[in-house]
Amino acid sequence: MSDTASIDCLVPESRSHAGWDGASADVTTSPGPHFERNCIEKFEWLAVNQPVELARLVLTQLQSDPVLLSQAAEAMALSRHSSLVTRVLLPLLQHSRPFVRESALLGLAPFLASSLEARDWVRTMAQTDASPGVREAAAEALMLL
């Protein structure tokens, strides 16, 4: 899958997309929920069908866009490759944006039972993260074990 095909939700194929007005495909000014939903659906599809490709996107192209990075991180929960997900999402637990850290927690949650390192990180976050929302998400993830 090529780079543009992997994240084709970012660049509408035609002006027929709902909300698309022909303006720049800059995701920071994306034209509304339809546009965003397409990305979420694409990330979920990649998580199930091409998790290595999604991991590559998370580690490279999506680093510059916290919103898309968080969506992709959450979608990784649908993957069946716990070691890949853990390796890709653990660094996001230290991201400067709380919503990215929370999304990384949600993506990691299904794999906490199989990763002592991830559990240790989440336990620490539940007690010490600067964001109350992240602390709460971490505590909830631990309760599901």
GIRAJO-V708183 format. One record per pair of residues at least 24 apart in sequence whose C-alpha atoms are under 7 Angstrom apart, sorted by the first residue. I is the first residue (numbers start at 1). J is the second residue. D is the distance in Angstrom with one decimal. If there is no record, write none. Layout:
((I | J | D) (I | J | D))
//
This chain:
((9 | 38 | 5.5) (9 | 39 | 5.0) (10 | 39 | 7.0) (40 | 71 | 6.1) (43 | 72 | 5.5) (43 | 75 | 5.9) (44 | 75 | 4.9) (44 | 78 | 6.8) (47 | 75 | 6.2) (47 | 76 | 5.3) (47 | 78 | 5.7) (47 | 79 | 4.9) (48 | 78 | 5.9) (48 | 79 | 5.1) (51 | 79 | 6.3) (55 | 88 | 6.3) (59 | 88 | 7.0) (66 | 100 | 6.5) (70 | 99 | 6.9) (70 | 100 | 4.8) (70 | 103 | 5.2) (70 | 104 | 6.9) (73 | 103 | 5.8) (73 | 104 | 5.2) (73 | 107 | 5.4) (74 | 103 | 5.1) (74 | 104 | 6.2) (74 | 106 | 5.6) (74 | 107 | 4.3) (75 | 107 | 6.4) (76 | 107 | 5.2) (77 | 106 | 7.0) (77 | 107 | 4.2) (77 | 108 | 6.2) (77 | 110 | 6.3) (82 | 111 | 5.7) (86 | 118 | 7.0) (90 | 118 | 6.8) (98 | 131 | 6.3) (98 | 134 | 6.5) (101 | 134 | 6.9) (102 | 134 | 5.2) (102 | 137 | 6.5) (105 | 138 | 6.6) (109 | 141 | 5.6) (113 | 145 | 6.4))
//
